[in-house]
Amino acid sequence: MRPAQVSNSSGYDSAELSPRWAPADQSSAYAASPSRAKRTLGASRSTKKPIPQRVVTSIVDGLKQVYFSKVRPLEEQFKFGSFFSPLLHESDFEAKPSVLLLGQYSTGKTTFIKFLLGRDYPGCHIGPEPTTDRFVVVQHGLEERRTPGNTLAVQPDKPYQGLSVFGTGFLSRFEGASCPAKLLEEITIIDTPGVLSGEKQRIERNYNFIDVCEWFAARSDLILLLFDPYKLDISDEFKQVISTLKGHDDKVRIVLNKSDQVDQQQLMRVYGALMWSLGKVFKSPEVCKVYIGSFNSDAPIDKAKNPHCVELFEAEQAQLLHDLYEIPSRSCDRKVNEFVKRVRAFRIHLLILGHIRKQMPAMFGKDKAQRKMLDKLPEVFYQVQREHHLPAGDFPDVNRFRNILSAFDFANFSKLSKSMVKQIDDVLSIDVPNLVRAFDNPYQ
C-alpha cells in the first residue's frame, strides 16, 4: 500500500521516492522496501541532512494506517479513551511540534513567549497578578488573528478535536493566537493559566484543569516548567499537575526565570532549594535539565546584582533557543515514540479489562462481584502482572483507574480473545519495527 502522495518542489512523484510499506498482514508488498529506502536516503546520510518532508509524511501515514485499522477499533471497544486519553484523530498525527509552558502565576510564562518570539502575540497581557486566564495556542499565521476555542475544536486540520470532551466550560477558556514569527514556523507554543494555590480559585474553575494539562502534556514535544527565585514553593495543584507528567519525564525541562534578580550566593541557594523541592515531587533520582537565566525581551540582563553570572545567563538563553529550533528534526521520532507508548499502555488496559470480564459471573451476583473486584483492584493488577510478565511501573494509577472503572458495568465489557492480544502484539513487534526499518535512520 502506497503512502499518500505529497507535493514537493522537485517535481518528482513522492510515491516513487518514498519506499513501500504495509502492515504485518500485507507484508508481501514490503520485501524490497529496505534497499529502496537506503537508496533514497543515501545522500541524506552522507551529508547528515534532516529526513525529507515527503518521507516524514510517509512514516506518519504508516502510523495512521496501523492505528485506524488495528488499534482504534479495539480502543473504542474497550473504552480506552475514558481511561487514558481521548481517541486520536488524523490531525493528531500530522500536527506541528508543540511546546507546553506550565508554572505558577507571575513566573513569567507570557513574558517568556514574548522573549522567544521577539514580539507580543495577539491577546497577551503581562502583569504581576494572574493575567493569563485561558489556554492559548500560539501558532504561525501571516496576519495577527485570535480564534475562539469552539472554532478550533471543530477544525479537522487542527489537532484539538479531542478537547471537546472537556465541554464548553473549557472551550470558552481556550483560544488560538496567530502571528508571523520565525520560531512559530517550526513549532507551536501553548501558554497556560498560572497554577493557583488557593482552594477557592480551583473550585471555581468550571473545567478540570489537571486533566486538560495532562491532555496537552501527552501531545507536546517539550514541557517547560517555569519558576522564579521568589516562587519556589510548589502548591498542591502544581503537584497534581506535575504528577500527570508521569511517563513524559523525557520531555520535561525546568526554566529558572528572573535569575538576574538575585546575587550569586542567593542564586546558589535558590537552585539548591528548587532541586530539593522538585526531587520530592518527581520522586526520581534523575535530574531534569535546568535552564537558568532572565528571559525578558523588554529588559536586558541586570548586571548590577549578579555580574559574575551574565555569561552563564547568555549561554543558557542561547542553549534554550537552540534546543527549541532542534525540536522539528526530532518530531518524527517523537511521534513514533508516543505511538508505541500509547499502544503499550493500551495492551495493559486490554489485559486488565479482559481479566475483570473473565471473573464476572454469567447470571447472578454481578453487582457483588463488581464491588469485590473494585475493592481488590490492586490484587487484580498483581495477577495480570504475574500472568503476563509485565513491569509494575507500566500499570496505571490504581486509585484513578478504580474511580473511572466504577462508572462502568463490567458485564458489558467485551470478552478478550487471543486474536485481539495478538493483533496488538503484532503492532508492537512487527508493524512499527518494519515501518521504522523501511525508512532507516537518516541521522546516522
C-alpha positions as CSV (number, residue, x, y, z in Angstrom):
1,M,0.0,0.0,0.0
2,R,1.5,3.3,-1.1
3,P,1.5,6.2,1.3
4,A,-0.4,9.3,0.3
5,Q,1.4,11.4,-2.3
6,V,2.7,14.8,-1.1
7,S,3.5,17.6,-3.4
8,N,7.1,18.7,-3.4
9,S,9.2,21.3,-5.2
10,S,11.4,18.8,-7.0
11,G,8.7,17.9,-9.5
12,Y,9.0,14.1,-8.8
13,D,6.3,11.8,-7.8
14,S,6.7,11.4,-4.0
15,A,5.3,7.8,-4.2
16,E,8.3,6.9,-6.3
17,L,10.8,8.5,-3.9
18,S,9.2,7.0,-0.8
19,P,9.6,3.3,0.0
20,R,6.7,1.0,0.0
21,W,5.3,0.0,3.4
22,A,2.4,-2.1,4.6
23,P,1.3,-3.6,8.0
24,A,2.1,-7.1,9.1
25,D,-0.8,-8.6,7.3
26,Q,0.2,-7.1,4.0
27,S,4.0,-7.7,4.3
28,S,4.3,-9.4,0.9
29,A,4.5,-6.0,-0.8
30,Y,7.2,-4.9,1.6
31,A,10.1,-7.2,0.8
32,A,12.1,-4.8,-1.3
33,S,11.5,-1.8,0.9
34,P,14.7,-1.6,3.0
35,S,17.0,-1.5,0.0
36,R,14.8,1.1,-1.8
37,A,14.8,3.2,1.4
38,K,18.5,3.1,1.7
39,R,19.0,4.2,-1.9
40,T,16.5,7.0,-1.4
41,L,18.2,8.2,1.8
42,G,21.8,7.5,0.9
43,A,22.6,11.1,0.0
44,S,20.9,12.3,3.2
45,R,23.0,10.1,5.4
46,S,26.2,11.1,3.7
47,T,25.6,14.8,4.2
48,K,23.7,14.4,7.6
49,K,20.7,16.4,6.3
50,P,17.3,16.1,8.0
51,I,14.9,13.5,6.6
52,P,13.0,14.9,3.6
53,Q,9.5,16.1,4.4
54,R,7.9,13.6,1.9
55,V,9.4,10.7,3.8
56,V,8.4,12.0,7.2
57,T,4.8,12.3,5.8
58,S,5.1,8.7,4.7
59,I,6.1,7.5,8.2
60,V,3.2,9.4,9.6
61,D,0.9,7.8,7.1
62,G,2.1,4.4,8.1
63,L,1.4,5.1,11.8
64,K,-2.1,6.4,10.8
65,Q,-2.8,3.3,8.8
66,V,-1.8,1.0,11.7
67,Y,-3.7,3.0,14.3
68,F,-7.0,3.3,12.4
69,S,-7.0,-0.3,11.0
70,K,-5.8,-2.2,14.1
71,V,-5.6,-0.2,17.3
72,R,-8.5,2.3,17.3
73,P,-11.3,-0.3,16.8
74,L,-10.1,-2.1,19.9
75,E,-9.7,1.2,21.8
76,E,-13.3,2.0,21.1
77,Q,-14.4,-1.5,22.1
78,F,-12.6,-1.4,25.4
79,K,-13.3,2.2,26.3
80,F,-9.6,3.2,26.3
81,G,-10.4,6.8,25.7
82,S,-12.1,7.1,29.0
83,F,-9.1,5.7,31.0
84,F,-6.0,7.0,29.2
85,S,-6.7,10.0,26.8
86,P,-9.2,10.7,24.1
87,L,-9.0,8.7,20.9
88,L,-6.6,10.1,18.3
89,H,-7.7,11.8,15.0
90,E,-5.7,12.2,11.8
91,S,-4.8,15.7,12.7
92,D,-3.0,14.4,15.9
93,F,-0.5,12.6,13.7
94,E,0.1,15.5,11.3
95,A,0.3,18.2,13.9
96,K,3.3,20.6,14.1
97,P,5.6,20.0,17.1
98,S,4.4,21.9,20.2
99,V,5.9,23.2,23.5
100,L,3.8,23.4,26.6
101,L,4.5,26.0,29.3
102,L,3.4,25.3,32.9
103,G,4.1,27.3,36.1
104,Q,2.5,29.2,38.9
105,Y,1.2,32.7,38.2
106,S,3.6,35.6,37.6
107,T,6.6,33.3,36.9
108,G,6.9,34.9,33.5
109,K,5.3,32.4,31.1
110,T,3.8,35.0,28.8
111,T,6.9,37.2,29.0
112,F,9.0,34.1,28.2
113,I,6.9,33.5,25.0
114,K,7.4,37.2,24.1
115,F,11.2,36.7,24.6
116,L,11.2,33.6,22.2
117,L,9.1,35.3,19.5
118,G,10.7,38.8,19.8
119,R,7.2,40.3,19.9
120,D,3.8,40.2,21.6
121,Y,1.2,37.7,20.4
122,P,-2.4,38.7,19.9
123,G,-4.3,38.9,23.2
124,C,-1.4,38.6,25.5
125,H,-1.4,40.5,28.8
126,I,1.5,40.7,31.3
127,G,1.3,41.8,34.9
128,P,2.2,40.7,38.5
129,E,-1.3,39.3,39.1
130,P,-2.7,36.2,37.4
131,T,-3.3,37.7,34.0
132,T,-3.5,34.7,31.6
133,D,-6.9,33.3,32.3
134,R,-7.1,30.8,29.4
135,F,-5.1,28.2,27.4
136,V,-3.7,29.9,24.4
137,V,-2.2,28.1,21.4
138,V,0.3,30.5,19.8
139,Q,0.8,29.4,16.2
140,H,2.1,30.8,13.0
141,G,0.0,33.0,10.7
142,L,0.5,35.5,8.0
143,E,-1.5,38.1,9.9
144,E,-2.4,38.6,13.6
145,R,-5.6,36.8,14.5
146,R,-7.4,35.3,17.5
147,T,-9.5,32.2,17.1
148,P,-12.1,31.1,19.7
149,G,-11.7,27.7,21.3
150,N,-15.0,26.3,20.0
151,T,-13.9,27.1,16.4
152,L,-10.5,25.4,16.9
153,A,-12.1,22.3,18.4
154,V,-14.2,21.5,15.3
155,Q,-11.5,22.2,12.6
156,P,-10.4,18.8,11.2
157,D,-7.0,20.1,10.2
158,K,-6.2,21.2,13.8
159,P,-5.1,18.7,16.5
160,Y,-7.6,20.0,19.1
161,Q,-10.7,18.0,18.3
162,G,-10.1,15.8,21.4
163,L,-10.5,18.9,23.6
164,S,-14.3,18.8,23.0
165,V,-14.6,16.2,25.8
166,F,-13.9,18.9,28.4
167,G,-17.0,20.8,27.5
168,T,-18.0,24.3,26.7
169,G,-16.7,25.5,30.1
170,F,-13.2,24.8,29.0
171,L,-13.6,25.7,25.3
172,S,-14.7,29.2,26.4
173,R,-11.3,29.5,28.2
174,F,-9.3,28.2,25.1
175,E,-8.3,30.2,22.1
176,G,-5.7,30.3,19.3
177,A,-3.4,33.3,18.6
178,S,-1.8,33.5,15.2
179,C,1.1,35.9,14.3
180,P,4.1,35.9,12.0
181,A,7.2,34.8,13.8
182,K,10.2,32.7,12.7
183,L,10.1,30.3,15.6
184,L,6.4,29.6,15.0
185,E,7.1,28.4,11.5
186,E,8.8,25.4,13.3
187,I,6.8,24.9,16.5
188,T,3.5,25.8,18.3
189,I,3.7,27.2,21.8
190,I,0.9,26.6,24.4
191,D,0.5,29.3,27.1
192,T,-1.4,28.2,30.1
193,P,-3.1,29.9,33.1
194,G,-0.9,30.2,36.2
195,V,-1.4,27.3,38.6
196,L,-3.2,28.6,41.6
197,S,-2.6,27.8,45.3
198,G,-5.9,28.7,46.9
199,E,-8.7,26.1,47.2
200,K,-11.4,28.6,46.4
201,Q,-9.9,29.6,43.0
202,R,-9.5,25.9,42.0
203,I,-13.1,25.0,42.9
204,E,-14.5,27.9,40.9
205,R,-13.0,26.6,37.6
206,N,-15.7,25.1,35.6
207,Y,-13.4,22.6,33.9
208,N,-10.8,20.1,35.1
209,F,-7.5,21.9,34.9
210,I,-5.5,18.9,35.8
211,D,-7.0,16.7,33.0
212,V,-6.5,19.5,30.4
213,C,-2.9,19.8,31.4
214,E,-2.5,16.0,31.0
215,W,-4.1,16.1,27.6
216,F,-1.7,18.8,26.3
217,A,1.3,17.1,28.0
218,A,0.7,13.8,26.2
219,R,0.7,15.6,22.8
220,S,3.6,18.0,23.4
221,D,7.2,17.6,22.3
222,L,8.6,19.6,25.1
223,I,7.2,20.6,28.5
224,L,8.7,23.6,30.3
225,L,8.1,24.2,34.0
226,L,8.8,27.8,34.9
227,F,9.9,29.0,38.3
228,D,11.4,32.2,39.6
229,P,13.6,32.8,42.7
230,Y,10.6,34.2,44.7
231,K,8.1,31.4,43.8
232,L,9.9,28.2,44.6
233,D,7.1,26.7,46.7
234,I,5.1,24.1,44.8
235,S,1.4,24.3,45.6
236,D,-0.9,21.3,45.9
237,E,-2.5,21.9,42.5
238,F,1.0,22.3,40.9
239,K,1.9,18.9,42.5
240,Q,-1.1,17.4,40.9
241,V,-0.2,18.9,37.5
242,I,3.4,17.6,37.8
243,S,2.1,14.1,38.8
244,T,0.2,14.0,35.5
245,L,3.6,14.3,33.7
246,K,4.5,10.7,34.8
247,G,5.5,8.8,31.7
248,H,6.6,12.1,30.0
249,D,9.7,12.7,32.1
250,D,11.9,12.7,29.0
251,K,10.1,15.8,27.7
252,V,10.2,17.9,30.9
253,R,12.7,20.8,31.3
254,I,12.9,23.3,34.1
255,V,13.3,27.1,33.5
256,L,14.5,29.2,36.5
257,N,13.4,32.6,35.2
258,K,14.3,36.1,36.6
259,S,17.7,34.7,37.9
260,D,19.3,38.1,37.5
261,Q,17.2,39.5,40.4
262,V,19.4,37.7,43.0
263,D,23.1,37.8,43.6
264,Q,25.4,34.8,43.0
265,Q,25.2,33.5,46.6
266,Q,21.4,33.7,46.7
267,L,21.2,32.0,43.2
268,M,23.1,29.0,44.5
269,R,20.8,28.7,47.4
270,V,17.7,29.1,45.2
271,Y,19.0,26.5,42.8
272,G,19.6,24.0,45.6
273,A,16.1,24.7,47.1
274,L,14.5,24.2,43.7
275,M,16.2,20.8,43.2
276,W,15.2,19.7,46.7
277,S,11.6,20.6,46.0
278,L,11.4,19.0,42.6
279,G,13.1,15.8,43.9
280,K,10.2,15.4,46.4
281,V,7.6,15.9,43.7
282,F,9.1,13.9,40.8
283,K,10.2,11.1,43.1
284,S,13.0,10.2,40.8
285,P,16.8,10.2,41.2
286,E,17.2,11.6,37.7
287,V,17.5,15.4,37.4
288,C,15.7,17.4,34.7
289,K,17.6,19.7,32.5
290,V,17.5,23.2,34.1
291,Y,17.9,26.5,32.1
292,I,18.9,29.4,34.3
293,G,18.5,33.0,33.0
294,S,16.4,36.1,32.6
295,F,14.1,35.6,29.7
296,N,12.7,39.1,29.2
297,S,13.0,40.8,25.8
298,D,12.0,44.2,27.2
299,A,14.7,44.4,29.8
300,P,18.3,43.3,29.4
301,I,20.0,41.1,32.0
302,D,20.5,43.1,35.2
303,K,24.3,43.1,35.6
304,A,24.2,45.1,38.9
305,K,23.1,42.3,41.2
306,N,24.9,39.4,39.6
307,P,27.7,40.5,37.3
308,H,29.5,37.1,37.7
309,C,26.7,35.1,36.1
310,V,26.0,37.3,33.0
311,E,27.9,34.9,30.7
312,L,26.1,31.9,32.2
313,F,22.7,33.6,31.6
314,E,23.5,34.4,28.0
315,A,24.8,30.9,27.3
316,E,21.7,29.4,28.8
317,Q,19.5,31.6,26.7
318,A,21.3,30.6,23.5
319,Q,21.2,26.9,24.5
320,L,17.4,27.0,25.1
321,L,16.8,28.7,21.7
322,H,19.0,26.1,20.0
323,D,17.1,23.2,21.7
324,L,13.7,24.7,20.6
325,Y,14.8,25.1,17.0
326,E,16.0,21.4,17.1
327,I,12.6,20.1,18.0
328,P,11.3,19.7,14.4
329,S,14.2,17.4,13.5
330,R,13.2,15.0,16.3
331,S,9.4,15.3,15.7
332,C,9.1,12.2,13.6
333,D,10.9,10.0,16.2
334,R,8.8,11.6,18.9
335,K,5.6,10.6,17.1
336,V,6.8,7.0,16.7
337,N,7.8,7.0,20.4
338,E,4.4,8.4,21.6
339,F,2.6,6.0,19.4
340,V,4.4,3.0,20.9
341,K,3.9,4.3,24.4
342,R,0.2,4.6,23.8
343,V,-0.1,1.1,22.3
344,R,1.9,-0.4,25.3
345,A,-0.5,1.3,27.7
346,F,-3.5,0.0,25.7
347,R,-2.1,-3.5,25.8
348,I,-2.0,-3.4,29.6
349,H,-5.5,-1.9,29.7
350,L,-6.7,-4.6,27.4
351,L,-5.4,-7.4,29.7
352,I,-6.8,-5.8,32.8
353,L,-10.3,-5.4,31.4
354,G,-10.1,-8.9,29.9
355,H,-9.2,-10.4,33.3
356,I,-12.0,-8.5,35.0
357,R,-14.6,-9.6,32.4
358,K,-13.5,-13.2,32.8
359,Q,-14.2,-13.1,36.6
360,M,-17.7,-11.8,36.1
361,P,-20.5,-14.4,36.8
362,A,-22.7,-15.4,33.8
363,M,-26.0,-15.0,35.6
364,F,-26.4,-13.9,39.2
365,G,-24.3,-11.9,41.7
366,K,-22.9,-9.5,39.2
367,D,-23.2,-6.4,41.4
368,K,-21.5,-8.2,44.3
369,A,-18.7,-9.5,42.1
370,Q,-18.2,-6.0,40.7
371,R,-17.9,-4.4,44.1
372,K,-15.5,-7.1,45.2
373,M,-13.2,-6.5,42.2
374,L,-13.2,-2.8,42.8
375,D,-12.1,-3.3,46.4
376,K,-9.4,-5.8,45.4
377,L,-8.2,-3.9,42.3
378,P,-4.5,-3.9,43.4
379,E,-4.7,-7.7,43.6
380,V,-6.2,-7.8,40.1
381,F,-3.2,-5.7,38.8
382,Y,-0.8,-8.0,40.5
383,Q,-2.4,-11.1,39.0
384,V,-2.3,-9.6,35.5
385,Q,1.3,-8.5,36.0
386,R,2.4,-12.0,37.1
387,E,0.4,-13.9,34.4
388,H,1.7,-11.8,31.5
389,H,5.2,-10.9,33.0
390,L,4.6,-7.2,32.8
391,P,6.6,-4.5,34.6
392,A,4.8,-3.0,37.5
393,G,5.8,0.6,36.6
394,D,3.8,0.4,33.3
395,F,0.4,-0.1,35.1
396,P,-1.9,2.9,35.6
397,D,-2.5,4.6,38.9
398,V,-4.8,2.1,40.8
399,N,-6.9,4.8,42.5
400,R,-7.6,6.8,39.3
401,F,-8.3,3.6,37.4
402,R,-10.8,2.5,40.1
403,N,-12.6,5.8,40.1
404,I,-13.1,5.6,36.3
405,L,-13.9,1.9,36.3
406,S,-16.6,2.2,38.9
407,A,-18.8,4.1,36.4
408,F,-19.0,1.1,34.1
409,D,-20.9,-2.1,34.2
410,F,-18.3,-4.9,34.0
411,A,-20.6,-7.3,32.4
412,N,-20.9,-5.0,29.3
413,F,-17.2,-5.2,28.6
414,S,-16.3,-7.3,25.6
415,K,-14.6,-10.6,26.2
416,L,-10.9,-10.6,25.4
417,S,-9.8,-13.1,22.8
418,K,-6.2,-14.3,22.0
419,S,-6.6,-12.8,18.5
420,M,-7.1,-9.3,19.9
421,V,-4.0,-9.6,22.0
422,K,-2.0,-10.9,19.1
423,Q,-3.3,-8.0,16.9
424,I,-1.8,-5.5,19.4
425,D,1.4,-7.6,19.8
426,D,1.8,-7.6,16.0
427,V,1.6,-3.8,16.0
428,L,4.5,-3.6,18.6
429,S,6.6,-6.4,17.3
430,I,6.1,-6.3,13.5
431,D,4.3,-3.3,12.1
432,V,6.1,-0.4,13.9
433,P,9.6,-2.0,13.6
434,N,9.0,-2.7,9.9
435,L,7.9,0.9,9.4
436,V,11.0,2.3,11.1
437,R,13.3,-0.1,9.4
438,A,11.9,0.7,6.0
439,F,12.8,4.4,6.3
440,D,16.1,3.7,8.1
441,N,17.7,6.3,10.4
442,P,18.6,9.4,8.3
443,Y,20.9,10.8,11.1
444,Q,23.5,8.1,11.1
